[in-house]
């Protein structure tokens, strides 16, 4: 069991959300950042279409899952992208 699956926020969330997060984690496994970002974008679009929203705690789990797949260099790139996205809001 992955550490994020033991997180209380994950364990207490709706089973549909748990399933969607597990599917995302599986699809991201072993992917490079350039491969993972389009998958993440499509996944997010699906969540919006299905009107599935995540709490800040749940979003942190998503970030943890995504960043756990990255190399140190890719994590730096991801942090840069996150910072740029925050500045656009």
Secondary structure, DSSP 4 states (H G I P E B T S, - for coil): --GGGGSHHHHHS-HHHHHHHHHHHHHHTT--HHHHHHHHHHHHHHHHHTT----HHHHHHHHHHHHHTS-HHHHHHHHHHHHHHHHH-
